[in-house]
Amino acid sequence: MNKTVSIILTLALVIVLAIIFYSDSGESVTPGQNVEIIDGVQYITIDAKAGYFPEVSIAKSGIPTKLIMNTEGTYDCSAALVVKDVGY
């Protein structure tokens, strides 16, 4: 009986963790909605938590751009960012 209870509790924990980490936040962002141009500078904002949101960003070329990565509450590998082309 103890083995059965342990298995059920373990499965419940795995399901709860899967729901927390892989659930959609309910927000729907079309590509480009996370991009703003203010005083000639383009700002791209990306949330990093169990992946990057939105997954696609559309920015204009030829203008100065700042990338803002929100990592608040992120404790997984999405808290790290590598941009090989610029050596960052």
C-alpha positions in Angstrom: 0.0 0.0 0.0 2.8 2.5 0.8 4.4 1.8 -2.6 1.1 2.6 -4.4 0.7 5.8 -2.4 4.2 6.9 -3.2 3.7 6.2 -6.9 0.5 8.2 -7.0 2.0 11.1 -5.2 5.1 11.1 -7.4 2.9 11.1 -10.6 0.8 14.0 -9.2 3.9 16.0 -8.5 5.2 15.4 -12.0 1.9 16.5 -13.5 1.7 19.6 -11.4 5.3 20.6 -12.3 4.6 20.0 -16.0 1.6 22.2 -15.8 3.6 25.0 -14.1 6.5 24.9 -16.5 4.8 24.3 -19.8 1.5 26.1 -19.4 0.7 29.0 -21.7 0.3 32.2 -19.9 -2.9 32.9 -21.9 -1.3 36.0 -23.5 -1.4 36.2 -27.2 1.3 38.4 -28.8 1.6 38.7 -32.5 5.1 39.2 -33.8 6.1 42.8 -33.5 3.9 43.7 -30.6 6.9 43.5 -28.3 8.9 46.1 -30.4 8.7 49.8 -29.8 10.5 52.7 -31.4 11.1 55.6 -29.0 13.2 58.6 -30.0 14.8 56.8 -32.9 15.8 53.7 -30.8 14.1 50.4 -31.2 13.4 48.4 -28.0 12.7 44.7 -28.2 11.3 43.2 -25.0 11.4 39.4 -24.4 10.3 37.5 -21.3 12.5 34.6 -20.4 10.9 31.9 -18.3 10.9 28.2 -19.4 11.7 29.6 -22.9 11.4 32.9 -24.6 8.1 34.8 -25.1 7.3 35.8 -27.7 9.1 33.2 -29.7 9.3 35.5 -32.8 10.1 39.2 -32.8 10.0 41.4 -35.9 12.3 44.4 -35.8 13.3 47.0 -38.4 16.8 47.1 -39.7 19.1 50.1 -39.9 18.2 51.8 -36.6 19.8 51.5 -33.1 18.2 48.6 -31.2 18.2 47.7 -27.5 17.2 44.2 -26.4 15.5 43.9 -23.1 15.4 40.5 -21.5 13.0 40.1 -18.5 14.3 37.3 -16.4 12.4 37.9 -13.2 11.6 34.6 -11.5 13.6 32.6 -14.0 15.5 29.8 -12.5 16.2 27.7 -15.7 18.5 27.9 -18.7 16.4 30.6 -20.3 18.0 33.1 -17.9 21.2 32.9 -19.9 21.6 34.5 -23.3 24.3 34.0 -26.0 24.5 36.2 -29.1 27.4 34.7 -31.0 27.5 37.2 -33.8 28.3 40.1 -31.5 30.4 38.1 -29.1 28.1 38.4 -26.1 
